[in-house]
């Protein structure tokens, strides 16, 4: 059976930008960001949304961003996403 998130993780596992063992993240054309495994919001504005993950904080920079969905472990951000970085 095809596992979409598993395939993405396998393809970018060697990336130094993210520790994908603690969360899943999908960026669709710089217009939608979907994250599974967050641990809570840190900041929220139209230009910067940041949230905690197991080994740090993810910072999403862009313009006209909105928090379209927030649940216990998932976040969906819509807008013009320019940069996603784990610190």
N, C-alpha and C positions, 0 to 999 in steps of 0.2 A: 504494500500500500504506500502511496506517495505521501510524504510528510512535508508540507510546504515550509514550515518554520525550521524543520530539521535540515532541509536542503540549503536554506539561506545560511544557517549557522555553519554548515560544512563548508560552504563556499567562501566564507569570510572568517573562518576560525583563526587564521594566521594574522588577522588584522591586529595592530597594536593599539587601535583607538578604543576598543570595547572589550570588556570581559563578558562574553555572552553566556557563561555558565550560570549566571544569576538572574538574567532577564532576556526577553526576546524583544527585538525592535525592528520595525519595518517602516521605511520611508518611501512613500509612493510619489514619485515625480516632484518632490519638493513641495507638495501641496497637502499631504496627509502623513502624519506620523502616528503609528500604533505601537504601544509598548505593553508588554505583559511582564509583571514581576516588579512593579515599582513599590516603594515603601513610604510614599507620601510626598506632597508638594512642598517645595522650598520657597519658590516665588512664582508670581503669576502677573504678567502684563501682556500687552499686544506685541511687544518686541522681544520679550524674554520669558520663557517658562522653564523652570528647573524643578527637578524632583530627585528624590533619593532612590538609589538602588543598593544592592547588597555591599558593593565595594566602592561606593562613592556617590557622586551626583552627576546627573545628566543635565546639560544646559542646552536648550533649544533656542536659537536666535533666528529672528525673521521679522516680518511685518504683518499687520492685520491678523495675528494668530488668535484663535479662540480655543478654549478647552471644550471640545465637543462631547467628550465622555470621560467620566471619572468614576471608577468603581474601586472596590477593595484592592484589586491588583492590576487593573488595566487603565490606560490613559489613551485617549485619542485626541490629537491636536490637528486642527485644520488651519490653513492660511498659507502664506508665502514663507516657507522654511528655507533659510539660507545656510544654517550651520547647526550640527548636532555634535556635541563633544562630551566625553566623560572626564570628570576631574576627580 
